Amino acid sequence: MKTGVLILDNVRSVENTASIFRTAECLGVSKVYLIGTTPAPTDRFGNKRADFAKVALGAEELVLWEYQKEILPVIKELKDQNFKILALEQDENSKDLSSFKAPEMFALILGNEVEGVSKAALDICDVILEIKMKGEKESMNVSVAAGIALYELLK
């Protein structure tokens, strides 16, 4: 069975983050790292956020999560644990997600809705993956892209 973790790199939207938690729980993600401006299921006082819980529907209590200010130490820690670091991003070096065979242990980085995965993270990840678009739009909502990518990688 594959072990997948998520790294949410400054995903700014509470709704998108909570939706990703719900999908992550359904597909068996073992942990979600919340980086920088990514909203957490609790506020700074440790209280549950109603806006998060409304979308996550309890998944926030079932999926392990951890907040970190910076992404690079998280990537280093996971690499030290033999995780392959994957990023979901449109890039000249990206590989088509649909033809990629996921390793047994991987961490998938998802970037924010405007700027995507940070350049610093892309520079040290093992593989950049892309969902090939068929329409005229250049990108998908991050929570939708997360669901597609996780489904492919964890099957």
C-alpha positions in Angstrom: 0.0 0.0 0.0 1.3 3.4 -0.9 1.9 6.1 1.7 1.1 9.6 0.5 1.4 12.9 2.3 0.4 16.4 1.2 2.3 19.7 1.5 0.0 22.7 1.0 2.4 25.6 0.0 0.6 28.8 0.9 -2.8 27.7 -0.2 -4.7 30.8 0.9 -8.4 29.7 0.8 -10.1 28.1 3.8 -12.6 26.4 1.6 -10.0 24.9 -0.7 -7.8 23.7 2.2 -10.8 22.2 4.0 -12.0 20.5 0.7 -8.5 19.1 0.3 -8.6 17.6 3.8 -11.9 15.9 3.0 -10.5 14.4 -0.2 -7.3 13.5 1.5 -9.1 11.6 4.2 -11.3 9.7 1.7 -8.3 8.6 -0.4 -6.1 7.6 2.5 -3.5 10.4 2.8 -1.5 9.9 6.0 -0.7 13.6 6.8 -1.1 17.1 5.6 1.5 19.8 6.1 0.2 23.3 6.1 2.8 25.8 5.1 2.9 29.6 5.5 -0.4 31.2 4.8 -2.4 27.9 4.5 -5.3 28.0 6.9 -5.4 25.4 9.6 -8.5 23.6 11.1 -8.0 25.6 14.3 -7.4 29.3 14.9 -4.4 30.7 16.7 -6.0 30.0 20.1 -6.5 26.3 19.3 -10.3 26.6 18.7 -12.0 24.8 15.9 -12.7 27.0 12.9 -16.4 26.7 11.9 -15.7 27.8 8.3 -13.1 25.0 8.0 -15.3 22.3 9.6 -18.3 23.3 7.4 -16.4 22.1 4.3 -14.2 19.4 5.7 -17.1 17.7 7.4 -15.0 16.1 10.2 -12.1 15.1 8.0 -10.0 17.7 9.9 -10.3 15.4 12.9 -9.3 12.3 11.1 -6.3 13.4 9.1 -3.0 14.2 10.9 -1.8 17.7 10.1 1.0 19.9 11.0 1.7 23.6 10.5 5.1 24.9 9.5 6.1 28.4 8.5 8.6 27.3 5.8 8.4 24.6 3.2 12.1 23.7 2.8 12.7 22.1 6.2 9.5 19.9 5.7 10.8 18.7 2.3 14.2 18.0 3.8 12.7 16.0 6.7 10.5 14.0 4.3 13.5 13.3 1.9 15.4 12.1 5.0 12.6 9.6 5.6 12.9 8.4 1.9 9.8 10.1 0.6 9.9 11.1 -3.1 8.9 14.7 -3.4 6.4 15.4 -6.1 5.0 18.8 -7.1 1.8 19.4 -9.1 2.6 22.4 -11.3 2.7 23.5 -14.9 6.4 23.6 -15.8 8.6 23.0 -18.8 10.1 20.0 -16.9 6.8 18.5 -15.8 5.7 15.0 -16.6 2.1 13.9 -17.4 0.4 12.8 -14.3 -1.6 10.1 -16.1 1.5 8.2 -17.3 3.5 8.6 -14.0 3.9 5.5 -11.7 3.9 6.8 -8.1 6.6 5.6 -5.7 5.6 3.7 -2.6 6.2 6.7 -0.4 5.6 10.2 -1.7 4.8 13.8 -0.7 2.8 15.8 -3.1 3.2 19.6 -3.0 0.2 21.8 -4.1 0.7 25.5 -4.5 -1.5 28.5 -4.0 -4.2 29.6 -6.4 -2.3 32.4 -8.0 1.4 31.7 -7.9 1.5 27.9 -7.7 4.2 25.9 -6.0 7.1 28.1 -4.9 10.3 28.1 -7.0 12.3 27.0 -4.0 10.2 23.9 -3.6 10.2 23.2 -7.4 14.0 23.4 -7.4 14.4 20.6 -4.9 11.5 18.3 -5.6 12.2 15.0 -7.3 9.5 15.1 -10.0 7.1 17.8 -11.3 3.8 16.5 -12.4 1.1 18.2 -14.5 -2.5 17.4 -15.3 -2.8 18.0 -19.0 -5.6 20.4 -19.9 -8.0 19.8 -22.8 -10.0 23.0 -22.6 -9.0 26.7 -22.9 -8.5 27.4 -19.2 -4.9 27.1 -18.1 -5.5 25.7 -14.6 -7.9 24.0 -12.3 -9.0 24.8 -8.8 -6.4 23.5 -6.4 -8.8 21.3 -4.5 -10.1 19.7 -7.8 -6.5 19.2 -9.0 -5.6 17.7 -5.6 -8.4 15.1 -5.9 -7.4 14.1 -9.5 -3.7 13.8 -8.5 -4.3 11.9 -5.3 -6.6 9.5 -7.0 -4.0 8.8 -9.7 -1.1 8.5 -7.3 -2.7 6.4 -4.7 -4.4 3.8 -6.9 
